[in-house]
C-alpha cells in the first residue's frame, strides 16, 4: 500500500503580531508561557538587507541581528539548525517562513529560540509590512495545543505524488494518513542544551510519509483483528473504498503545495483520507489472489525468470492468462485512453457482509471529456462471500483533450447501508 501524508486539526499554535497590529498564525514546538519581547525585525538577504539567505552559519555577514527577531526561510539544513545559527549570532527570536513551494504546510519543530513557522501567505504579509515600515518589529505569543484547525486534512507539500512513471495502470498513491506534526516518543534529547526532561519523557514532533505509513499499518492491524480471514488485498480494498474525499468542513481536501489551496487531485491523495471506522465495515471488497498478481506481472512484460523470483516458484508466462495492469482487480481505476478507441476494464466485487441481502446501484461521476458505462449497473448480494463481476467502458467524448492530460471521476456502488467508492483516473493518449 502506497501512503501519502495528510495534516490534521491539531496545531501547536504560535502567533506573530507585527508592529502594525497584523496577526499571523503559525506553529512551533517551542511553547513558552510567556510571549517573546517586542523585537526589531531583520530579514537577511531580502529587501536590500545584507547577509545571505537561509539563516546558515555564514548568513549574517554585514547584517546586524543581535537582539533582533530574524526572518528565515528554508534553503538547506533544518529549521532547528537555522534557529541555532541565529542564536549563535546573537538573535533573540525567529520567524520561519515558507517559500511558494512549501505553501501552507507548517511544522511544530522544537527550537532553541522563541520561533513561529508561518506559511507562504503569512510570509508575504510580513514582507509587505517590512516594505512599508522603516522600523519594523514583532512579537511572538504561544497558545499551546489547539484543536479544530481549518482546513483539515490537507495534503502537505512534501507528500509524494503520482502518477507512477513505470505503471500508469495503477493509481498511486493509494491512501492518505496523518503525517504532519506527529507527536511521539523520542530516544534522545530533542535539542542541545542542559535543560532537558528526564529520559523517560522525551517526545518530539516529526513529519513525513514515514509518519503516515505507521498510522495505516495500525488501521490494517485493527481490521485484521476483527476480520482474521481477510487477505491483504481485502484489507487494502476496505481502506481505500471507504476513504474520505472531503475534509472536516465537507469541502474537497486541498493541496498545500505551492500555496494554491486548490483541491488535491488523485495523484496527490489517491482514494482520500483514511477512515478507520468505516473501513471495518466496507460492505464489498475488491480481492486479489496470488494467481491474479502472477497474471498482472506477466502482463507487464517481465521475464519468466523475474516473475519466478518474485513469486518464489517456477512460472512460465506462456502458460498464464496475462492481464493488463488496468484489469488488475484494484480498488481504484486508472486507464490510458485513446480518443479513437473504446476501452473496457473488468472488476469483481466480493460481499463481506454476513447479515441480509443488499442491492447496490452504480453511481458514476464521469471524468471530464469521457463517457463511462458500467455493466451491469445493479448488483445484488445475498450471502457472505458472493462474487459479482462488472465491466467499465470508457470512451472519449471531447476531442479537444490533449495528449497527456488527466481527467478524474469516481465509481460509487451504493446500497441503503454501504457505499463502495473507487476513484477513476483517465490519461488521454
Secondary structure, 3 states (H helix, E strand, C coil): CCEEEECCCEEEEEEEEECCCCEEEEECCCCCCCCCCCEEEECCCCCCCCCCCCCCCCCCCCCCCCCCEEEEECCCCCHHHHHHHHHHCCCCEEEEECCCCCCCCCCCCCCCCEEEEECHHHHHHHHHHHHHCCCCEEEEEEEEEEECCCCCCEECCCCCCCCCCCCCCCCCCCEEEECCCEEEECCCCCCCCCCCCCHHHCEEEECCHHHHHHHHHHHHHHHHHHCCCCCHHHHHHHHHHCCECECCCCCECEECHHHCCCECCHHHHCCCECCHHHHCCCCEECCCCHHHHHHHHHHCCCCHHHHHHHHCCCCCHHHCCCCCHHHCCCCCEEEEECCCCCEEEEEEEEECCCCCCEEEEEEEECCCCEEEEEECCEEEECCCCCEEEEEEEEEECCCCCCCCCEEEEEEEEECCCCEEEEEEEEEEC
